[in-house]
Amino acid sequence: MTGYAEILAGVAGTGRRLTRDELEARRLLGEQAAEAGHSLRSLVRLHLDATRASWPGGTTDSGPGVTDTVLAAVTQAVDAFAEGYERAQRLAVRQEEAARREFIDDLLYGRSDLGRLAERAERFGLVLSHAHAVAVAEGPEAYDDTAPVTRLVETALISRFGDRRILITTKNGQLICIAPGDQDDVLAFFAKQAYAATDGSRVAIGRPQTGAGGVVHSYEEALSTLELADRLELDEPVLRAADLLVYPVLTRDRQAMADLVLSVLGPLRGARGGAEPLLRTLEVYFDAGCTAAEAARRLRLSVRALTYRLDRIHQLTGANPADPVHRYTLQTAVIGARLLRWPAQEI
C-alpha cells in the first residue's frame, strides 16, 4: 500500500490522473505482493479500506467532480496493481511449467544426478526411494500437458484418489501416469480413463521398479510393450509388461530368432499365395488353443479347409502343428516371424 494514500490526496487536490511512474510503481508493488504469496482478493480489499480511510471529505471541493476523479484514480491504481500481480503469477506459472517439464525429461530419460533427482521429485509429489510403475497411453493423436484429454484424465484421477503421490504428464504425444508400485488400482483406473477419453487408446503398464532409475526402467518397459503389441498385432486395450516377458527373451538374440524363422517357416514361401496365408493359419490355430473348429470359425473357413492348410504346412515344413513335439517349435517360429515382420520384411 506504499504511497497509495498520497496518490489519492494528490488526485483529489489537483484533479489529475495517475502518472506513468505512479502506475509502474503500482505494478511493481503488485508483482512483489504476488511473489510474497499474498492473496489478490485481500489486497483489493485493503485498497478499498485505504480509499475509505483517506477519502477527501469535509472540504468545499469534495463534490461530485472530486468523487469522480478519485474513483477514476482508484480504478487506475487497483488495475495497475492487479496487472503487476497477474504478470508475476503468469511468470511463476511459466517457470513452474518449465521446471516441471525439465524434471519430467530428466526423470524419464534417466538424466541428472539421481540424488538431486530424488530431491526434485518430492516437489512434484513423488518419493523415489519407493517403487514406482509407469503406464503409457497412446491415442489417435498427440497430446500435451494442456490438451483437454490430459486435463480430463488428470481430473478423474484426482477426484478418485486425491493426493496419492500420482504424477500425470505427457511425453512424445503420449499420456503418462507415474504411481507408487503398490497401487495398481491407480494405473488400472488411468488405463480405463485414458481409453475412454481418447476414443480407444492402447495402454501399456510397466512393472514396478525401485529407486530413481526405477521410473525410467518401468517407462521403457511400457514403451517396449506398446511396440511389441504393434508388431504382434495384439488387440487388447491394456497390456502389462509382466504378462509379455517371454517376448523380449525371444528377441534378445535376433540372429538366432531369424535363423529359426527361416529354417522352420521358410519353406512356406513355396506355397501358392506365398507364406502369409499359411502363417496366419498357424497364428490363429495356436491362438484358438489348437482347436480346429474354433480356428476355422475365426478364419471363416470350413474345418475341412483348415485341416487341408495344416496338412500343407506339415508337408512343406516337416513339422506337424497337431503334434505336441513339433508345436512348440512352430509356435515360437510364428511369434518370431511377427516380431521380425517376416515375410513382409526380409531377414
Beta strands, then each sheet from edge to edge (+ up, - down):
strand 1: 131-138
strand 2: 167-171
strand 3: 174-180
strand 4: 202-205
strand 5: 209-210
strand 6: 238-240
sheet 1: 2+ 3- 1+ 4- 6-
sheet 2: 2+ 3- 1+ 5-
end
